[in-house]
Each structure stands twice: as C-alpha cells, then as structure tokens.
Amino acid sequence: MPRFTATVDITHLPGILDPQGATIDRALPALGYTNVSQVKVGKTVRLVVDAETEAAARAQVDEMCHRLLANPVIEAFEISLSEQS
C-alpha cells in the first residue's frame, strides 16, 4: 500500500486575534528587524498515511483536521501530500 507524507499548515482565520504573532511583531524592531510586519504564528502537523490513493489519503487527513487537528471555528488549514518512495 502506498505511503503518503502529509503536512498540514494551520493558521488563524482572518479577524482572529494572534497574541503570539503580535508579541513577536512588537519585539522584532527592538532586535533590529525594522522591515518586518504582519507576523502570524501557526502550527504545522506532519504525519504519514498508508492509503490506496492520494485522494483517499487527502480525504482522511482532511477528516482528521476537521475532527481533531484544527479548530474550524478559529483556524484554517492547508494540506500538502507527497508519496514516499
């Protein structure tokens, strides 16, 4: 059975407060990084899925995101898949 590496990038939805991003955004100029703005902090989940097809793997990871990995009320997610050799 094929194996797929899935990477899920989870970010806040527009309009949702991001206190970690705001703290970093305020701190960077003090460290000399005055050309940086709009800092956002999210999370990345990486996992390996055994599935018959890429579509089946994507559907399973999508279901995991909706049920556990992301909070759809305040977070958006993007799934990237690649087949392992």
C-alpha positions as MATLAB code, in Angstrom:
seq = 'MPRFTATVDITHLPGILDPQGATIDRALPALGYTNVSQVKVGKTVRLVVDAETEAAARAQVDEMCHRLLANPVIEAFEISLSEQS';
ca = [
       0.000    0.000    0.000;
       1.369    3.430   -0.886;
       2.529    5.771    1.875;
       1.937    9.483    1.793;
       3.630   12.166    3.844;
       1.099   14.793    4.818;
       1.944   18.281    6.011;
      -0.881   20.316    7.496;
      -0.310   24.047    7.973;
      -2.794   25.537   10.425;
      -3.298   29.290   10.735;
      -5.775   31.645   12.378;
      -8.750   32.732   10.312;
      -8.790   36.424    9.320;
     -10.019   38.582   12.182;
      -8.989   36.127   14.909;
      -6.530   37.526   17.431;
      -2.999   36.113   17.289;
      -1.306   37.125   20.567;
       1.910   35.210   19.813;
       2.221   36.857   16.417;
       1.527   40.284   17.940;
       4.210   39.775   20.608;
       6.804   38.762   18.017;
       5.726   41.637   15.748;
       6.361   44.124   18.592;
       9.682   42.526   19.640;
      11.412   42.266   16.260;
      12.101   46.020   15.835;
      13.915   46.030   19.190;
      16.225   43.374   17.743;
      16.935   45.480   14.669;
      14.407   43.881   12.312;
      12.537   47.041   11.398;
      11.490   45.820    7.939;
       9.189   43.014    9.210;
       5.437   43.335    9.784;
       2.215   41.336    9.952;
       3.757   38.399   11.851;
       1.424   35.408   12.156;
       2.073   32.285   14.235;
       0.505   28.967   13.312;
       1.338   25.313   13.657;
       2.425   22.508   11.363;
       1.469   18.867   11.750;
       3.379   16.208    9.799;
       2.220   12.616    9.537;
       2.451    9.539    7.332;
      -0.687    7.885    5.989;
      -0.972    4.481    4.326;
      -3.733    4.735    1.709;
      -4.682    3.207   -1.622;
      -4.624    6.566   -3.445;
      -3.571   10.160   -2.886;
      -7.246   11.154   -2.910;
      -8.007    8.656   -0.119;
      -5.058    9.931    1.930;
      -6.145   13.555    1.424;
      -9.724   12.747    2.443;
      -8.529   11.018    5.611;
      -6.221   13.886    6.586;
      -8.990   16.395    5.836;
     -11.302   14.477    8.168;
      -8.586   14.436   10.866;
      -8.259   18.208   10.550;
     -11.984   18.760   10.941;
     -12.290   16.345   13.867;
      -9.076   16.966   15.835;
      -6.100   18.793   14.344;
      -7.668   22.198   13.676;
     -10.452   24.192   15.264;
     -12.587   25.183   12.256;
     -14.219   27.988   14.261;
     -10.955   29.967   14.516;
      -8.420   28.164   12.279;
      -7.882   27.427    8.609;
      -5.700   24.608    7.329;
      -3.890   23.627    4.161;
      -2.877   20.047    3.361;
       0.176   19.106    1.278;
       0.759   15.478    0.306;
       3.671   13.663   -1.266;
       4.068    9.974   -1.940;
       7.010    8.316   -0.198;
       9.353    6.307   -2.363;
];
